[in-house]
Amino acid sequence: MYIQETISVLAVFEPPYKLKPVRFKWSGRVFKVREVTYLWKAKEGDTEIYHFSVTDGKSLYELSFNASSLIWKIEKVET
């Protein structure tokens, strides 16, 4: 299911300089990221968008981080 909503994300930087989402808040609920299953980078013009496929152990979510605006979005959900 395509969502494309702005969300709040708690993330950490791990060596060597890797961004990793830890938790995110969507629709009033907090989801703990158990695993980042895949990571890729895309470009929109000069802007880098980092995409994270993550799971909370129940569902698969695609989160994106816009490196210019610093905005996180939930792009898709697979249950």
TORROKOL-730914 format. One record per residue: residue in three letters; x, y, z of N, C-alpha, C in turn. Coordinates in Angstrom, 3 decimals, always signed. Example, Ala and Ser with C-alpha at 12.3 -4.5 7.8 and 13.67 -1.06 7.14 Angstrom:
2
ATOM code     n_xx     n_yy     n_zz    ca_xx    ca_yy    ca_zz     c_xx     c_yy     c_zz
ATOM  ALA  +13.190   -5.690   +7.800  +12.300   -4.500   +7.800  +13.200   -3.300   +7.800
ATOM  SER  +12.850   -2.250   +7.080  +13.670   -1.060   +7.140  +12.900   +0.030   +7.870
END
This chain:
79
ATOM code     n_xx     n_yy     n_zz    ca_xx    ca_yy    ca_zz     c_xx     c_yy     c_zz
ATOM  MET   +0.840   -1.172   +0.000   +0.000   +0.000   +0.000   +0.892   +1.245   +0.000
ATOM  TYR   +0.664   +2.154   -0.915   +1.429   +3.392   -0.984   +0.860   +4.390   +0.015
ATOM  ILE   +1.734   +5.028   +0.790   +1.318   +5.956   +1.832   +1.792   +7.374   +1.519
ATOM  GLN   +3.111   +7.568   +1.463   +3.773   +8.844   +1.184   +3.337   +9.959   +2.135
ATOM  GLU   +3.463   +9.683   +3.461   +3.162  +10.675   +4.496   +4.431  +11.045   +5.242
ATOM  THR   +4.509  +12.287   +5.675   +5.614  +12.736   +6.501   +5.475  +12.103   +7.882
ATOM  ILE   +6.603  +11.625   +8.428   +6.592  +10.975   +9.735   +7.747  +11.489  +10.593
ATOM  SER   +7.682  +11.169  +11.887   +8.782  +11.443  +12.810   +9.605  +10.176  +12.943
ATOM  VAL  +10.935  +10.322  +12.929  +11.828   +9.161  +13.005  +12.938   +9.438  +14.009
ATOM  LEU  +13.209   +8.450  +14.837  +14.385   +8.468  +15.695  +15.433   +7.637  +14.961
ATOM  ALA  +16.579   +8.263  +14.666  +17.623   +7.577  +13.905  +18.972   +7.807  +14.567
ATOM  VAL  +19.915   +6.924  +14.269  +21.275   +7.036  +14.786  +22.256   +6.955  +13.622
ATOM  PHE  +23.441   +7.458  +13.859  +24.532   +7.290  +12.904  +25.451   +6.221  +13.466
ATOM  GLU  +25.697   +5.195  +12.668  +26.589   +4.120  +13.071  +27.846   +4.176  +12.213
ATOM  PRO  +28.974   +3.748  +12.764  +30.194   +3.713  +11.956  +30.012   +2.782  +10.771
ATOM  PRO  +30.534   +3.038   +9.648  +31.217   +4.278   +9.289  +30.253   +5.274   +8.660
ATOM  TYR  +29.650   +6.101   +9.436  +28.772   +7.188   +8.981  +27.525   +6.699   +8.275
ATOM  LYS  +26.897   +5.689   +8.817  +25.669   +5.170   +8.224  +24.471   +5.591   +9.038
ATOM  LEU  +23.475   +6.125   +8.371  +22.227   +6.528   +8.996  +21.338   +5.299   +9.171
ATOM  LYS  +20.780   +5.134  +10.375  +19.944   +3.966  +10.638  +18.705   +4.372  +11.431
ATOM  PRO  +17.493   +4.175  +10.865  +16.281   +4.452  +11.629  +16.104   +3.418  +12.743
ATOM  VAL  +15.701   +3.889  +13.923  +15.524   +3.022  +15.082  +14.038   +2.875  +15.438
ATOM  ARG  +13.317   +3.988  +15.375  +11.874   +4.013  +15.652  +11.223   +5.067  +14.774
ATOM  PHE   +9.944   +4.878  +14.478   +9.207   +5.916  +13.767   +7.780   +5.998  +14.280
ATOM  LYS   +7.217   +7.195  +14.175   +5.846   +7.439  +14.624   +4.985   +7.721  +13.403
ATOM  TRP   +3.914   +6.947  +13.286   +3.002   +7.074  +12.149   +1.578   +6.817  +12.636
ATOM  SER   +0.671   +7.682  +12.296   -0.745   +7.569  +12.670   -0.925   +7.413  +14.177
ATOM  GLY   -0.126   +8.151  +14.948   -0.263   +8.131  +16.397   +0.347   +6.928  +17.087
ATOM  ARG   +0.984   +6.034  +16.341   +1.616   +4.839  +16.913   +3.120   +4.888  +16.708
ATOM  VAL   +3.855   +4.299  +17.642   +5.304   +4.214  +17.535   +5.677   +2.787  +17.142
ATOM  PHE   +6.516   +2.672  +16.121   +6.962   +1.381  +15.601   +8.458   +1.254  +15.838
ATOM  LYS   +8.882   +0.149  +16.438  +10.296   -0.107  +16.660  +10.853   -0.865  +15.459
ATOM  VAL  +11.942   -0.358  +14.905  +12.593   -1.010  +13.769  +13.437   -2.159  +14.310
ATOM  ARG  +13.064   -3.375  +13.966  +13.843   -4.542  +14.398  +15.011   -4.815  +13.455
ATOM  GLU  +14.794   -4.501  +12.159  +15.841   -4.784  +11.177  +15.686   -3.881   +9.962
ATOM  VAL  +16.809   -3.387   +9.473  +16.842   -2.716   +8.170  +17.166   -3.817   +7.175
ATOM  THR  +16.204   -4.141   +6.318  +16.382   -5.269   +5.406  +17.055   -4.876   +4.094
ATOM  TYR  +16.962   -3.603   +3.728  +17.575   -3.149   +2.473  +17.702   -1.634   +2.535
ATOM  LEU  +18.727   -1.100   +1.881  +18.986   +0.334   +1.852  +19.450   +0.712   +0.454
ATOM  TRP  +18.906   +1.806   -0.085  +19.378   +2.295   -1.378  +19.228   +3.809   -1.426
ATOM  LYS  +19.950   +4.407   -2.369  +19.963   +5.849   -2.519  +19.471   +6.203   -3.913
ATOM  ALA  +18.669   +7.260   -3.999  +18.165   +7.755   -5.283  +18.421   +9.258   -5.347
ATOM  LYS  +18.355   +9.793   -6.542  +18.516  +11.238   -6.717  +17.263  +11.820   -7.342
ATOM  GLU  +16.854  +12.969   -6.805  +15.786  +13.775   -7.403  +16.411  +15.133   -7.677
ATOM  GLY  +16.863  +15.334   -8.904  +17.639  +16.531   -9.220  +18.973  +16.439   -8.504
ATOM  ASP  +19.284  +17.463   -7.696  +20.519  +17.460   -6.918  +20.337  +16.852   -5.530
ATOM  THR  +19.116  +16.481   -5.184  +18.801  +15.991   -3.845  +18.960  +14.481   -3.743
ATOM  GLU  +19.648  +14.044   -2.696  +19.773  +12.611   -2.432  +18.651  +12.171   -1.502
ATOM  ILE  +18.001  +11.081   -1.887  +16.937  +10.486   -1.077  +17.420   +9.098   -0.664
ATOM  TYR  +17.459   +8.877   +0.635  +17.862   +7.571   +1.159  +16.605   +6.766   +1.474
ATOM  HIS  +16.541   +5.556   +0.970  +15.389   +4.680   +1.178  +15.795   +3.519   +2.067
ATOM  PHE  +14.924   +3.192   +3.005  +15.163   +2.108   +3.950  +13.976   +1.163   +3.927
ATOM  SER  +14.220   -0.098   +3.689  +13.203   -1.123   +3.858  +13.415   -1.668   +5.267
ATOM  VAL  +12.406   -1.525   +6.124  +12.548   -1.919   +7.529  +11.377   -2.797   +7.946
ATOM  THR  +11.615   -3.575   +9.009  +10.533   -4.390   +9.551  +10.450   -4.199  +11.057
ATOM  ASP   +9.239   -4.302  +11.570   +9.013   -4.298  +13.014   +8.760   -5.722  +13.512
ATOM  GLY   +8.959   -6.690  +12.640   +8.714   -8.087  +12.960   +7.356   -8.569  +12.498
ATOM  LYS   +6.487   -7.632  +12.110   +5.143   -7.980  +11.640   +4.909   -7.543  +10.198
ATOM  SER   +5.344   -6.338   +9.889   +5.115   -5.758   +8.565   +6.422   -5.214   +8.010
ATOM  LEU   +6.403   -4.917   +6.706   +7.548   -4.339   +6.014   +7.182   -2.916   +5.608
ATOM  TYR   +8.071   -1.977   +5.899   +7.818   -0.561   +5.623   +8.948   -0.010   +4.773
ATOM  GLU   +8.606   +0.913   +3.883   +9.641   +1.656   +3.168   +9.625   +3.078   +3.707
ATOM  LEU  +10.755   +3.486   +4.292  +10.928   +4.845   +4.789  +11.904   +5.565   +3.875
ATOM  SER  +11.733   +6.875   +3.738  +12.686   +7.651   +2.944  +13.118   +8.881   +3.725
ATOM  PHE  +14.365   +9.286   +3.484  +14.938  +10.459   +4.120  +15.484  +11.381   +3.049
ATOM  ASN  +14.981  +12.606   +3.008  +15.427  +13.607   +2.058  +16.611  +14.344   +2.682
ATOM  ALA  +17.797  +14.191   +2.112  +19.007  +14.766   +2.684  +19.040  +16.290   +2.611
ATOM  SER  +18.241  +16.905   +1.749  +18.213  +18.370   +1.651  +17.228  +18.982   +2.635
ATOM  SER  +16.012  +18.477   +2.663  +14.978  +19.037   +3.539  +14.984  +18.412   +4.928
ATOM  LEU  +15.680  +17.275   +5.095  +15.739  +16.509   +6.340  +14.372  +15.951   +6.742
ATOM  ILE  +13.534  +15.701   +5.756  +12.184  +15.175   +6.002  +12.163  +13.671   +5.773
ATOM  TRP  +11.559  +12.958   +6.738  +11.331  +11.520   +6.629   +9.910  +11.291   +6.151
ATOM  LYS   +9.730  +10.262   +5.332   +8.390   +9.864   +4.878   +8.246   +8.356   +4.974
ATOM  ILE   +7.017   +7.928   +5.197   +6.708   +6.517   +5.039   +6.127   +6.395   +3.637
ATOM  GLU   +6.752   +5.595   +2.812   +6.382   +5.481   +1.410   +5.394   +4.344   +1.165
ATOM  LYS   +5.689   +3.178   +1.752   +4.864   +1.987   +1.506   +4.795   +1.122   +2.758
ATOM  VAL   +3.756   +0.288   +2.798   +3.600   -0.704   +3.859   +3.137   -2.021   +3.227
ATOM  GLU   +3.776   -3.106   +3.634   +3.356   -4.444   +3.227   +3.093   -5.254   +4.486
ATOM  THR   +1.871   -5.740   +4.620   +1.532   -6.524   +5.825   +1.504   -7.995   +5.523
END
